Each structure stands twice: as structure tokens, then as C-alpha cells.
Amino acid sequence: MARSQKKHKAKGKVTGSSGRFGCRYGRFIRKRVNEMEKITNALHRCERCDTFAVQRKGTGIWTCRKCGFTFAGGAYVPQTPIQAVAVRTIERMLKGV
């Protein structure tokens, strides 16, 4: 009888961008850094031209590659949850006037 061949399984998940830390700093810190870097490095929607072309230039500085619109936002995301609430409140106030 031939033995059934088992494929080798990876022991853990693929670490992604936080793999550069190796086994240092703990699993949850590396996981948090990995999630944050995925969101930061993704393309985001531009408020002006409505395309997915916004990239992070520096801490809190975001630029659209298509229309060149540069604006201030959050450190890791272009629009923070508090900023979204403020924009909705201002829009409601302007609608009532």
C-alpha cells in the first residue's frame, strides 16, 4: 500500500507588512500594525473628482493623483470618524438656513 501524501501546512498566518519585525513586539502589536498599514497604503476616494486615487504623502497629508487635490486628514486615513460627524453636522446646519 502506498502511503497517502500529506501536504505541509503553514504553521501560522502570513504576516504581511509586519513580517519585518520578525518575532519581536508581540503578536497583537504586529497584527495591529499590519491592519493599519493595509488601510494607509490603499487607494482612497477623492472628495473633489470622485475617483480612487488618493494616497498618503505624509502624516495627515493626502493627495489625489488624478486632480492634484491636496488636503489634510487623519494620520492613517483621509477622513477620521470625528471629521465625518462634523461634516454631516455642518451640512445639516447649511440645509436648514
Secondary structure, DSSP 8 states (H G I E B T S, - for coil): ----------SS---GGGGGGTT-S-HHHHHHHHHHHHHHHS-EE-TTT-SEEEEEEETTEEEETTT--EEE--SSSSS-HHHHHHHHHHHHHHHH-
